[in-house]
Amino acid sequence: MSSFYQPSAELLHAFGFVRFASPPGQARYSRPSACGQETIVLYDDGELSLLENVSSQLLYSFQGRLASEAELRVLLRQVNWPAEVLLSS
């Protein structure tokens, strides 16, 4: 039986993502970027999508499954999204 990694709400929050309303079967988290809005959508089947809205255009950066948090961090860096935990003051 295959298992897939999905980031926890706590990790996404630490990365600066905020949860937004979404349809059944998915959880949607977004954060502002220098150029627009970055969104991660987690699906109940273990898949996830990265979407970026820049200048009112939606760019799909990735859709698939991940094996680990390390793979998530590499993926975020590949699409030029910060992959570090934000420090709260």
C-alpha positions, 0 to 999 in steps of 0.5 A: 500500500502506497502512502503519500506525504502531505504537509500539515496545517502547522507546517504550511502556517509556519511557511506563511500560508493561511487556510481558505474555504475550499470544496469538499475533498480538498484543503486550500492554503495561500500566501502573498508573494512578491508577484501575486499569490501562492496557493497549495491545494491538498486533495484527499487522495494524497495529491497536491497542486501548487498554483501561482496567481501573477498579474491576474493570470493563474500559473500551475506549477505542479500537480502530483504526489510527494514522498516527504517533507524534504521533497516538498521543500525541494519542489518549493525551491524549484518553483522559486517559492520560499521554503523556510519557516517564518519567524514570528516576532 
